[in-house]
C-alpha cells in the first residue's frame, strides 16, 4: 500500500488525503479498502501517528519524501538521484 500511495502522490500527483483516492489505490492493489479505512480510524493508529510525528520533529524532518543514509538526510523526489549515488558508493 505504501508504494501505491507514494506513487499516487509523487508520480501521479493524486490527492492522497481524499478517502476515495486511498480506496481506489487499495482496490487497485487487491486490498480491502473498507478494512484499511476502518483500521486507519482506530485509536491505536492515531497514537502511532502522533508518535511518528514526534520522531520526525525530533529528527528535524521538514518534508517528504525524507531518507537518511549513513547519517546524511536526502529530502525530496528530485533529490533521489543523490541518494542513488550515495548508495552506489
Secondary structure, DSSP 8 states (H G I E B T S, - for coil): -HHHHHIIIIIS---TTSHHHHHHHHHHTT--HHHHHHHHTSHHHHHHHHHHHHHHHHTT--SSSEEEETTEEEESGGGHHHHHHHHH-
